Amino acid sequence: MSRRTQALRWLSARPRLAAWGLLAPGIGWLLIFFALPIGAMLVVSLMPRGVYGGVEPGLTLEHYRRFVDPLYLGILLRTLLWSAACTGVCLVLGFPVAYVIAQARRWRSLLLLMVILPFWTSFLVRTFAMMFMLRDSGLVNGLLLGLGLIREPVELLYTPFAVITGLVYGFLPFMVLPIYASLEKLDPALLEAATLLGARPAAGFFKVTVPLARPGILAGCFLVFIPALGSFLTSDLLGGAKQVMIGNLVQNQFTAARNWPFGSAASLIVMTAVLLAVLLWLRRRDRIPEPAR
């Protein structure tokens, strides 16, 4: 009997040890590339800032107190509102797309490919493309001028509209795919039963389809809201210096300002707030009864 066979039999006799052995690579990866960096940021956020950047030995809560300034709280509130607006628009636009793809049979693979296709291009390139579309001489203003809807170019670039549009454009597939995964499992017999029981199409949609797609909707909202909250490239390129999000603040503290402690403190505050919000939402969701299948 080979050593490999002996090892497999030894592990099969100890299922708990075998389970931990399978989890070990993932746990090790998270410890090295997630837990340790977060721990380092926590340590740095509690240290005084150096005279020429970096940190100095010591212990202080100054950087956390500084974040309570109305200026930074305003940036955080703006980021939350824009991320929520991006999530809402993605839900409104993404649900019909996911529903059409789930209902399609012959063209389903092609439609899914069209949703995934933007990921084949760099996010930076796509953001620059949005800049060319939204500038004064861009495609949007040119089309509006050609149709006679406006007499002079409308300022679209470097506005909140441009930032939210860029966020929606970048994160819309993250909303479509989870909702499609839920709708694709939907049994058509449930809708037929609702129709036979007298439900109109709108009632069947809102009382059968939407509740059964709730897991995909929640997953899509998380996958859109959290990345949008930490985005800095879109607001930097499409919003200019006026439209600052929390990601731009953190990025600026680590690069131009060289204030690593305050950048770490701001990152940890936002991360903790998002984590608590997600945990509260999940706890509330667990109290909601699942729809009958």
N, C-alpha and C positions, 0 to 999 in steps of 0.2 A: 504494500500500500504506500503510495507516494506521500510526501510531506504535505502537499497541497490538499490532498483528500483528507488527511488527518486533521489539518487545520480547519477545513470546512465542516467536518463532523463535530469538532470541538466547539466551533462557533454556533452551529445549529443546536447543540445541546444547551447553549446559553443565549437565548433570544434577546434578553435585555442587553447583554454585552455586545451582541451583534448589531443591535439597533444603535447603540452609542458609537460603535465603530463606523457605521454608515453616516452618522451625523457629524463625526469628528472633522472631516475636511471643510464642511460648511461652517461649523462653529469656529474652526481655526481661521478661516478666511474673514469672518465677521470680526473676530477679536483683533486681527492684525490690521485690517483696512477700515474698520468702523469704530470699534470700541477704543482702541489706542489713540487714533486721531481726535476723537471726542474728548478723551481724557486729557490729551495734550492741550486742546483748546480751553478746557476748564482750568487747567493750571495756569496757562498764559493769561486768561481773563482776570485772574486774581493777583497778578503781579503788576507793579508800577511800570509805566512806560519809560523806556530809555530816553536820554537826552537827544540822541541822534537816531531814534527808532529802536525797534526791538524791545527788550524787556530788561528790567533790573531786579535783583533779589528783593523780596519783600512780599507783603500781603496787604491787599486793599480791595475795597468794594466800590471805589470811585467810578469805575467804568460802568457798573450796573446802575449807580445813581445817575450818571450822566445820561443814560438812555431814557430816563423819565422826562427829559427836557421836551417841551411841546414840539420843538422842531422834529425830533426823531419819532415821537409818537404820531405826529402828523404823517410822516413818511410811512410808518407802519400801517396806519389806518388807510392811507391811499393804496398801499399794496394789497391789503385785505379786500378793499372794495373792488379794485381792478381784477384781482384773482377770482373773486366771487362773480363779477360780471362776465369774465372769460368762461368760467364754468357754466353759468346759466346759458350763455349764447351757444356754447358747444353742445349743451344738452338739447336745446331747441333745434339746432341744426343737425346734430348727430343722431337723434332718435329716429327721425324719418328715414335717414339714409340707412341706418342699421335695419330698420323694419323692411325697407325695400329689398335689401340684400338678403335678409332672412327669407322673404317670400319668393325671391327669384330662384329659379332652378337651373335654367339653361345658362344664364349669364352670371351666376353667383361667383365663380372663380375669377372672372374678369373684373367684376365690381370690387371684390376684395383686393385684387391686384392694384386697382386704381386708388384704393384707400391707402394701401401700404407704399405705393410708388413714391410719395414725397420723402420717405425715409431713405431712399437711395441717393438723395442729394444732401449735401452738407446744410445744417441749419443756418450757418452763417451766409451761405450763398442764397438760400431762400429768403433770409431777412433783407439782404441787399436787393433782391428782386422786388420785395415789397416797397423798398425805398424808391425804386424807379417807377413803380406803379402809382405811388401816392404823391410824388413831388408835383410841383406846379405845372410842369410840362410833361407829366406822366400820362399813363394810359387812362386813368380814371377821369382826370380833368379833361383830357383830349376827347374822351367819349361824351362827357357831359356837354362840352362846348360844341361838339359836332351835332348833337341832338337838339341844341338850342335851349337846353334847360338852364344854363348859366351864361352870363355875358363875360365873366372874367374868371380866371382860375380860383378855386376855393382852396384855402389853406388846410390841407389834410395831414401833411407830414409835420412831425414834432408837436403832436397834439395827443391828448388822452385817447381820442378815437384811433389814431394810428397805432398806439401801443396795444390797445385791446384787440384791434384787428390783427396785429402781428401775433399776439398770444393765441388767439382763436385759430389762426392759420397754422400755427406750429403744433398746437395740442389737440386739434379736432380728431385726428385718428385715434388718440388715446380714449376718447369718449365713444367712438363708433364701434371699435372692436369688442370691448366688454359687453356692450348692449347687444351687439349681434350674437355673441356667444350665448346670451340668455334667451334671446328671441328664437334662435335656431333650434333650441330644445323644446319650444312651445308646441304642444299637441293641438293640431287644428280641430280635433274633436271637441275641445273645450269651448272654442268659439261657436262651433255648430250647436252645441248644447245650450249655450247662452242665447243664440238666435231662436232655437226651438222653444225656449222658456219665455220668449217675448222681449228679449233685450234688443234694443236698436243697435246699429253698428257703433255709434259713439259710446253708448253705455257698455257694450261688450269690450270696446277698446280700453276704456278707463277703468273698468271693474274686473277685467280678466287679463288683458295683455300687459297693461302697465304694472299691476301688482306682481305678476309672475316675472317681469323683467326687472324688478327692484334690485336684486343682487348685482346685475350688470350696471344699472344706473348708479348705484352707490360706488361700485368699483371705478366706473368712469369718472365720477365726480372727484374721487380721491386722486386718481391718476392725472387729472387735469389741474385741480386746485393746488396741490402741493408743489409740483414743478413750476407752475405759474407764480407761486409765492416766492420762490427762490430765483426766478429768472432775472437776469441783469442785461443780457445782450440785446434783447428786444427793446427794452425801454431805453437803453443807451443809444441804439442806432435809430430807432423810429421816434423816440420821445425827445432826444436831445438833452441838453443840460437842465431843462425845466421840469421834465417828467421823471423824477427820481423815485425808484422803488427801493425796497430794503436790500435787495441783492446788489444794487449799485452802491449803496452806502457801505456794505461789507466789503465789496471789491475795492472801493476807493480807500478804505481804511488799511487794507493790506498792501496796497500798491502805492498810490500817490502820497497819502498821509503818513504811511509807515507807522500806524498806530495799531499794532497787532493786538494788544489787550482789549481795546474798545471794539475792534472788529470781531474778536472772539466772543466777547460778552454779547454783542448784538446778535451774532449767529446763534448762540446758546439760548438767548431769550426767545427768539423767533421759533427755534426748534422745539423748545419746551412748550411754548404756547400752542403750536400746531399739534404736538403729541397729546397734550391734555385735551384739546378740542376733539381729536380723533377718538381718544379713549371714551370721552363723555358721549360722543355720538354712537359709538359701537355699543356702549352700555344701554343707551336709550333704544337702539335698534333691537337689541336682544329682548327687550320687554315687549316689542310689538309682535303680535302673533303672526305666524306665517300664513299666507293665503292657502286655502284648501285646494288641493290638486285632484 
